[in-house]
């Protein structure tokens, strides 16, 4: 797993976009989420109400070391993935999305909302439910002081469903600690099936290669 290509693109992309588009230079902004399982770069404009309107999200697959975007295919009612192999393709995708957004292309907001749905912040959901945590955070793996992934098991008090909480912590080159949290909810009936499936296929999984 390597984030070298992600860091290079995220470090240079804003300057590229500002240099080729005066309109983007005036109103366009970007934010980087490096700690997610699939790190992402999001692009937005700020409204007069000091709110952010997002118009493009670039995702990065660290295993294959490639950027991609998600698009909703309305006729098939499913989401497709488009790989962007080089920085020119990435710039073109963001630039085109920016002008589509500024021109108010019909259907853009619906597509964008769908593409971001599976990356929604779990914190908003878990602020509304009470979880009794049965275990402390257990470290699944860690690499020096750079990466740590922990898990924690709990039970939702109202429903009795189980919760598996995953926290991914990454230390950046600037010594900044980034955290990404996801929560998986499941019933008692699902638990044995999940355990059996994982146990049956765990040997086929590959370990992380931090030297890649």
C-alpha positions in Angstrom: 0.0 0.0 0.0 1.5 3.3 -1.1 0.2 6.9 -0.9 3.1 8.4 -2.8 1.0 9.1 -5.9 -1.9 10.4 -3.9 0.4 12.8 -2.0 2.0 14.1 -5.2 -1.3 14.8 -6.9 -2.9 16.4 -3.9 0.1 18.6 -3.4 0.1 19.9 -7.0 -3.5 19.7 -8.1 -4.7 23.1 -6.8 -1.9 25.0 -8.5 -2.6 23.2 -11.8 -6.3 24.1 -11.7 -5.7 27.7 -10.7 -3.2 28.1 -13.6 -5.5 26.9 -16.3 -8.8 28.4 -15.1 -9.3 31.9 -13.9 -12.8 31.2 -12.7 -11.6 28.3 -10.6 -8.8 30.4 -9.2 -11.4 32.9 -7.9 -13.8 30.5 -6.2 -12.5 26.9 -6.3 -11.2 25.1 -3.2 -10.1 21.6 -2.3 -9.8 19.5 0.9 -7.8 16.3 1.4 -8.9 13.3 3.5 -5.8 11.1 3.7 -7.0 8.9 6.6 -9.9 7.2 4.9 -9.6 3.6 3.6 -9.8 5.1 0.2 -8.3 8.6 0.6 -10.1 11.3 -1.3 -9.8 14.9 -2.5 -13.0 16.9 -2.6 -13.5 20.2 -4.5 -16.0 22.9 -3.5 -17.0 26.5 -3.7 -18.1 28.7 -0.7 -21.5 30.3 -0.9 -22.5 33.7 0.5 -23.9 31.9 3.6 -20.4 30.6 4.4 -21.5 27.1 3.4 -19.5 24.7 1.1 -21.0 23.3 -2.1 -19.1 20.3 -3.3 -18.8 19.7 -7.0 -16.3 16.8 -7.4 -14.8 14.0 -5.3 -11.7 12.1 -6.4 -11.1 8.8 -4.6 -7.8 6.9 -4.4 -7.3 3.2 -4.3 -4.1 2.6 -2.4 -3.8 -1.0 -3.3 -3.9 -0.4 -7.1 -2.4 3.1 -6.7 -5.0 4.8 -8.9 -7.5 7.7 -8.7 -11.1 7.2 -9.7 -14.5 9.0 -9.6 -17.9 7.5 -9.0 -20.9 8.3 -11.3 -24.5 7.4 -11.0 -26.0 5.8 -14.1 -29.6 6.8 -13.9 -30.9 4.4 -16.5 -29.3 1.4 -14.8 -29.8 2.8 -11.2 -26.2 1.8 -10.3 -22.9 3.5 -9.6 -20.0 3.1 -12.0 -16.3 3.7 -11.4 -14.1 5.6 -13.8 -10.3 5.3 -13.4 -8.2 8.4 -14.1 -4.7 7.0 -15.0 -2.7 10.3 -15.1 -2.7 13.8 -13.7 -4.0 15.3 -17.0 -7.1 13.1 -16.8 -7.6 14.1 -13.2 -7.3 17.8 -14.0 -9.7 17.4 -16.9 -12.3 15.6 -14.7 -12.2 18.3 -12.0 -12.2 21.2 -14.5 -15.2 19.8 -16.3 -17.1 19.0 -13.1 -16.4 22.6 -11.9 -17.9 24.2 -15.0 -20.9 21.8 -15.0 -21.5 22.8 -11.5 -21.2 26.5 -12.2 -23.5 26.2 -15.2 -26.1 24.3 -13.1 -26.3 21.2 -15.2 -29.5 19.3 -14.5 -29.0 16.2 -12.4 -25.5 17.0 -11.1 -26.6 17.4 -7.5 -28.4 14.1 -7.5 -25.3 12.3 -8.9 -23.0 14.0 -6.4 -25.2 13.1 -3.5 -25.3 9.4 -4.6 -21.5 9.3 -5.1 -20.9 10.6 -1.6 -23.5 8.6 0.2 -21.2 5.6 1.0 -18.6 8.0 2.4 -20.9 9.8 4.8 -19.6 10.5 8.2 -20.7 7.9 10.8 -20.4 10.4 13.6 -23.7 12.0 12.6 -25.5 8.7 13.0 -23.8 7.6 16.2 -24.5 10.8 17.9 -28.2 9.8 17.9 -27.9 6.2 19.4 -26.5 4.9 22.7 -23.9 2.2 22.4 -22.6 0.1 25.3 -19.0 -0.7 24.4 -18.2 -4.3 25.6 -14.5 -4.1 24.8 -11.7 -1.5 24.8 -10.1 -0.5 21.5 -8.1 -3.5 20.3 -5.2 -2.9 17.9 -5.6 -5.0 14.8 -2.2 -3.9 13.3 0.2 -1.1 13.5 3.3 0.0 11.6 5.9 1.9 13.5 4.3 5.2 14.5 2.8 5.9 11.1 -0.3 3.7 10.9 -2.6 2.1 13.4 -6.0 0.3 13.0 -8.1 -0.6 16.0 -11.4 -2.3 16.5 -14.0 -2.1 19.3 -17.2 -4.1 19.9 -20.4 -2.8 21.4 -24.1 -3.3 21.6 -26.8 -0.7 20.7 -28.9 -0.4 23.8 -32.2 0.3 22.1 -32.1 -2.5 19.5 -29.6 -5.1 20.9 -27.7 -5.1 17.6 -24.0 -5.4 17.5 -21.6 -2.6 16.5 -18.1 -3.1 15.2 -16.1 0.2 15.3 -13.0 0.6 13.2 -10.6 3.5 13.7 -7.8 4.1 11.2 -5.1 6.5 12.5 -2.4 7.8 10.2 0.5 10.2 11.0 1.4 12.6 8.2 4.8 13.8 7.2 4.0 17.0 9.1 3.5 14.9 12.2 -0.3 15.5 12.1 -2.5 12.7 13.4 -5.5 11.9 11.1 -8.4 9.6 12.2 -11.0 7.9 10.1 -13.8 6.1 11.9 -16.4 3.6 10.4 -19.1 1.6 12.2 -20.7 -1.6 11.1 -24.1 -2.6 12.6 -25.3 -6.3 12.5 -27.9 -8.5 14.2 -27.3 -11.6 16.3 -28.5 -13.7 13.4 -25.9 -12.2 11.1 -23.0 -12.6 13.5 -22.4 -16.3 13.1 -22.6 -16.0 9.3 -20.0 -13.2 9.3 -17.7 -15.0 11.5 -17.9 -18.2 9.4 -17.3 -16.4 6.2 -14.2 -14.6 7.5 -12.8 -17.7 9.0 -13.3 -19.7 5.8 -11.5 -17.1 3.6 -9.0 -15.4 5.9 -6.1 -17.5 4.5 -6.8 -16.1 1.0 -6.2 -12.5 2.1 -2.9 -10.7 1.5 -1.0 -8.8 4.2 -0.2 -5.2 3.8 3.2 -4.5 2.3 4.4 -1.3 3.9 7.6 -1.3 1.8 5.8 -1.3 -1.5 
